[in-house]
Amino acid sequence: MKPAPFKYLAPDTLAEALTAVQEHGYDAKLLAGGQSLIPVMNFRLAQPGVLIDINRIPGLDAIQGNGVSRGVLRLGAMARHRQLEHDPVVAALAPLIQQTMPFVAHPQIRNRGTLGGTLAHADPAAELPVVMTALQARFRLQKVGGERWVNADDFFIGLFATDLGVDEMIVEVEAPPLPPRTGCAFHEVARRHGDYALAGVAAVVTLDESGNCQSARLVYLNAGEGPVTAVKAAAMLTGETLTDDLIAEAAHVAANEEIAPESDIHATADFRRHLAKVLTQRALKEAGAKAAGKNQKAKR
Ligand SMILES: Cc1cc2nc3c(=O)[nH]c(=O)nc-3n(C[C@H](O)[C@H](O)[C@H](O)COP(=O)(O)OP(=O)(O)OC[C@H]3O[C@@H](n4cnc5c(N)ncnc54)[C@H](O)[C@@H]3O)c2cc1C
């Protein structure tokens, strides 16, 4: 299929892009990597009258860290998936992002797909919204004459739905520094490598000086209408020693009480819950071991 006719704009500056977004409103779509938008247009599920291509705007793909705000990772909205996968600053400040990127689609798609595009698209099966929620990142949204920051926790508001206003654009993502003794892990199961996953989880674990769990975050993909955070399971771990039994109990609670996966042609909801439980145990063990300075992968 070919898309319905549209007008193509290619602004050279952010100001021009924001003006075009304001002018055309609901009739316009921003074109970033095009890896989700173009297929949707080809199927005519979206028929924007105007495409605003933001690929020519300089500086929107910048990756910065360890600058004025030490340890804060700042990622431009047009940072490509492959940049996130290979950039040494990302690997040093937010290893969870780097660990997760090989699971996102295929190298060809990662060459084009962007951070801002995947966050705005808000697919509940996508990895980066989950990772950014687990890292407690925040997003800078800009429009003509103003900007605001929105926490990842508040940004994803439903199925393919976000807090982004019709006249706004994501320009930057900021991930706070990880506390000392923090380990992260991402695990997912897909039928074929590079497919959207059946289930997946990101875990971030911080240990206190005595080696007990000071805080934990568990965020799931394909477990609801957007990234799903397992608050109860994380609370069970806080202040405790991360034994295998406790991890198994927390994984059980997360998988059976906190996530809400759907059945579809790929897997039943029950199978997804089973996967989530197993993946949670792996992710927590790996994150806990990394936080304790044992840089090892969980056994499968
Ligand atoms: C075969 C295939 C397999 C894939 N597998 C996976 C996978 O396993 N996991 C995964 O996470 N993704 C997967 N994807 C999607 C891929 O990661 C896309 O790159 C991503 O979803 C969208 O990014 P994009 O830059 O291409 O955005 P685009 O397609 O250009 O845009 C997507 C939407 O975001 C809006 N938008 C873009 N940039 C901004 C911005 N800065 N501010 C506001 N709105 C904006 C657009 O208007 C559009 O509505 C797959 C894609 C394909 C084609």
The ligand as a Gaussian input file, in Angstrom:
#p B3LYP/6-31G(d) Opt

LIG

0 1
 C        9.821000      -4.483000      11.537000
 C        9.861000      -3.576000      12.732000
 C       10.144000      -4.129000      13.975000
 C       10.188000      -3.321000      15.104000
 N       10.466000      -3.894000      16.304000
 C       10.511000      -3.126000      17.411000
 C       10.814000      -3.696000      18.675000
 O       11.077000      -4.891000      18.828000
 N       10.807000      -2.862000      19.754000
 C       10.541000      -1.511000      19.641000
 O       10.544000      -0.810000      20.643000
 N       10.271000      -0.956000      18.442000
 C       10.265000      -1.716000      17.330000
 N        9.985000      -1.126000      16.133000
 C        9.693000       0.328000      16.074000
 C       10.961000       1.149000      16.007000
 O       11.674000       1.067000      17.239000
 C       10.661000       2.625000      15.734000
 O       11.879000       3.226000      15.520000
 C        9.964000       3.447000      16.797000
 O        8.769000       2.891000      17.246000
 C        9.543000       4.812000      16.283000
 O       10.638000       5.614000      16.122000
 P       10.810000       6.491000      14.817000
 O       11.912000       7.419000      15.119000
 O       10.942000       5.625000      13.637000
 O        9.449000       7.330000      14.822000
 P        8.461000       7.684000      13.627000
 O        7.949000       6.440000      13.005000
 O        9.068000       8.701000      12.742000
 O        7.299000       8.400000      14.478000
 C        6.488000       7.667000      15.358000
 C        5.479000       8.626000      16.006000
 O        6.133000       9.521000      16.900000
 C        5.914000      10.888000      16.503000
 N        7.172000      11.572000      16.791000
 C        8.392000      11.273000      16.280000
 N        9.339000      12.039000      16.864000
 C        8.710000      12.851000      17.732000
 C        9.145000      13.859000      18.643000
 N       10.442000      14.187000      18.764000
 N        8.229000      14.494000      19.396000
 C        6.918000      14.158000      19.288000
 N        6.440000      13.213000      18.466000
 C        7.321000      12.563000      17.692000
 C        5.544000      10.814000      15.037000
 O        4.781000      11.928000      14.644000
 C        4.756000       9.518000      15.008000
 O        3.443000       9.741000      15.457000
 C        9.951000      -1.909000      14.983000
 C        9.689000      -1.347000      13.728000
 C        9.638000      -2.163000      12.617000
 C        9.363000      -1.520000      11.284000

